[in-house]
Amino acid sequence: LYLTHPQVRIDPAVPVPDWGLSGTGRARAETFALAPRLRSVRRIVSSAERKAVETAAILGEAVGIAPET
């Protein structure tokens, strides 16, 4: 299963890799984390970008897995 992060907080003063999830993006990730299809996930891997790490953490918490970066 491959997915990308949802909406981010765009800030021209911040480097793109340091952008985090927006409120909408966080809410979407939290909603997806409830999806029954995630119950079979045994490994979560993300890039080191903040938005990806935040998304992976939300999903990992939902399924009880520590994400890898």
Secondary structure, 3 states (H helix, E strand, C coil): CCCCCCCECCCCCCCHHHCCECHHHHHHHHHHCCCHHHHHCCCCECCCCHHHHHHHHHHHHHHCCCCEC
